Amino acid sequence: MNRLIRKTRSTSYGWWIAIAGSLNMSLTSGPTFHAQSVIFAAVEAQTGWSRTLVSGVGTFGRFGGAMLGPIEGFMVDRIGSAWMMLVGLTIGGLGFVMLSQMGDSAIIYYVAYFILSLGFSGGGFVPATSAVAKWLPTRRATGIAIVLAGSSIGGFMVPAISWGIKHHGFESTMMSMGIAGIVVAPGFFWIFSRRGARPGDQATDDPENDGPVDDDGSFTLREALHTRTFWVLSATHALSNLSTAAISAHLVLHLTDIGIPDLKAAGVIPIFVGIAFFAQLGGGFIGDKVDKRLMLSTSLSIQTVAIIFLAYASSYTGAVAFAILWGIGFGSRGPIMHALRGDYFGSRYFGSILGIASFPMIMGMTATPVLVGLAFDLQGTYRWAFLTTAATAFLASGLILTARRPVRPARQDARAPSDGVVPNS
């Protein structure tokens, strides 16, 4: 009875963890993901650099994330989400402070963006998602949907950032975001460490049980890597996010190129993030009840159509049509993708598996901004680059249908994983 009471209380707190993770995502993804193209436009106006040079910083920043992504997942499983958030948000904040002092130096621009991307990546998505996967194992899709909905909320920061740059200057706006990251870091540490969203928690999320961890059927990292399903999910994620990287870096630049004013172009982002917010919550709720593969395929098909609309958009009306479709497709697929990974491989090593699985995705997103910028510099249009990423999203919509639930190999000792990773206590 006491165990049941503790489990119920722990699961209830899991929803608070999900809400806190959502706030974390809004603060880490708003400035670095949704507002990326606004920052790039401001840097282009201030320096006169080419699109390739300006957007190349996104590639440089994501390269560090790709290199450290597997380490981030491993560290989350070892030291917990709270410490990762404290350190990551502090480093990210310092990166924004450095960016505010870049002047006309491309070296400082690149180094600062590398630091802020590394910090907000390490202190944002992976620890927040991993914590929810452990606290809410039976409502994983819904919990992750709440976390990812925070990313949509972060999109509403874009007009404010654009307004701040226009009226108070690039330096002051970047400095403010840096200070905000440093100030909120201890708060997230307190929330995620208060009741111990610790590595090694039971699959039932019982923070008061310090005894040996039962085998809950989770795959170790090595076991997951030896399954075809792991690579199907990783490839699907990578292919679907090429278009995400292109839009994150070049959307506002593209919309201003077709004659939409700066603030109005930035205002397109809140349209699709507002729709994505409800699509994420709805997708998470529905994903706990239906075949996640079919839902993912549908979402990716809608995302494909949205990119085609953007490629041929020539007015604000076309931009709004893109935003509506993109919000539905992009928003609904996120929580399902991560929940499906948890369903197939379990929650005990979710951070490590997510970190490795994200490597091909981040490598693809690393190359995309600079390649799209280069295509624009050579062709004077984004159309063919956008259509290429639409094709990769469509390919992902078919690939996910081939995923099958993997069978975990038998173990001699369920408490001693074969890859040498010893569960934390």
Secondary structure, 3 states (H helix, E strand, C coil): CHHHHHHHHHHHHHHHHHHHHHHHHHHHHHHHHHCHHHHHHHHHHHHCCCHHHHHHHHHHHHHHHHHHHHHHHHHHHHHCHHHHHHHHHHHHHHHHHHHCCCCCCHHHHHHHHHHHHHHHHHCCHHHHHHHHHHHCCCCHHHHHHHHHHHHHHHHCHHHHHHHHHHHHCHHHHHHHHHHHHHHHHHHHHHHHHHCCCCCCCCCCCCCCCCCCCCCCCCCCHHHHHCCHHHHHHHHHHHHHHHHHHHHHHHHHHHHHHCCCCHHHHHCHHHHHHHHHHHHHHHHHHHHCCCCHHHHHHHHHHHHHHHHHHHHHCCCHHHHHHHHHHHHHHHHHHHHHHHHHHHHHHCCCCHHHHHHHHHHHHHHHHHHHHHHHHHHHHHHCCCHHHHHHHHHHHHHHHHHHHHCCCCCCCCCCCCCCCCCCCCCCC
